[in-house]
Amino acid sequence: MRGLLALSHAGVLFESSSAVEAIKMLLLCVGCRSELTVMEKEQGWILLQSPQDHLRGVSLLARAVVHYACPETTRMLLDLVIPLLDRGDKKHRLTMMAFFVELLRYKEAKKLPHPDTLDRLEEWTKHPSPVFRSLGLRGLGILATQPGKVEQVKALLPAILWGSDEKDDGSILEAISAVQNLLQSLDGSERTSVARKLIPLLDAVSQGLLTCPSPARQCCDSGVVVVAYLT
């Protein structure tokens, strides 16, 4: 697994065919057959090599690692990824960011230093790039599902709402998902108060700002959940 990150650190993008083949061989050599199966079944290798879907492929690979790898391996990857988040050009950074965000699903990620992780994600939500903002919002949404991080994420609700861009489908979806995850961890009036703050995002959806049918359906589904908290 260390070799997987070394490829990117050495300047080899995951989306190159040679890097993809190297990743396959690496996973096979270290016995990660389940991860290989997931990538094959979900067309992960095709996603990795697609300029449009590259980050989806990276996220799929990271989720497979979190699900199947031993805790020691996942923790090692977290320790290796973090120093790489601020290095390299934009493509390399986004690859590492997408991988890091999905590794936050690992239950031991709650032991990461609160200020460092949360400050980093908040910073991404303020980045000019909508992709950076979307990844920051996704990370906050993942942390909102972890009991030890709920209060810290709740304190960053302004950053979550600010990070969504009414002209960008991805950031709106991630912001709605993050708040929805947060709502599920709150009780009573606190839940209602947070839900009300999501109304501007739902208004953006109702005004037809999202043109992609599939994401629009996801937003509508999330909106129904939020409205349920307000009634």
C-alpha positions, 0 to 999 in steps of 0.5 A: 500500500505504501507503494500506491502513494509512492506512485503519486508522490513520485509524479505518476498520476493514477490516471495513467495506464502504467500507474493503473497497472502498477496499482493492480499488481501492487494490490495483487502482491499484497493480497488485496483481492477484495479491493481488486474485485470491487474495482473490477466490478464497479469499473474503477480502473476505467474511472481512474483513467478518465479525466472526467471521472478520475476522482470518482475512481480514486474515491472508490479505491479508497473506500474499498481499502477502508472496507477490506484492509486491516486497521493497521494498513488504513492507519498507515495510509492516513499517516502517509497521505496527510503530508502529501495533501499540500504537495505537487500540482493541482492534479496530484493534490486533488488525487490525494485529497479525494483519497484522504477524504474517503479514509476519514470513514475509517473508525480510527480516523476520529483519533486524528487531531481535531484542529488539524483535520477540521481546519484543513477541511474548512479551508478547502470549503473556502477554496475558489475551485468547486472541486476543492470545496466539494471534497472539503464538504464531503469530508465534513459530511463523513466526520458528521457521522462520527459521534466524537466529531459531531459538535466540531462539525456543527460549529463549522455549519457556516463553512458548510453552507458557505462552501456550497455554490448555487452554480455548482451541482457537486458542492450543493449535493455535498453540502446537503449530504453533510447537513443531512448527516449532521441532522441524524446525530442531533436531537430536538430543537437543535435538529430543527434549528440546523435543518432551517439553515439548509432551506437556501440550498433547497431553494437553489434546487427548486429553482432548477439550478441543478440540470443533471437528472441523477444529482437532482433526484438525490437532492430531492431525496435529501430535501424530503428528509430535511423537510421531515425535520421541520414538520 
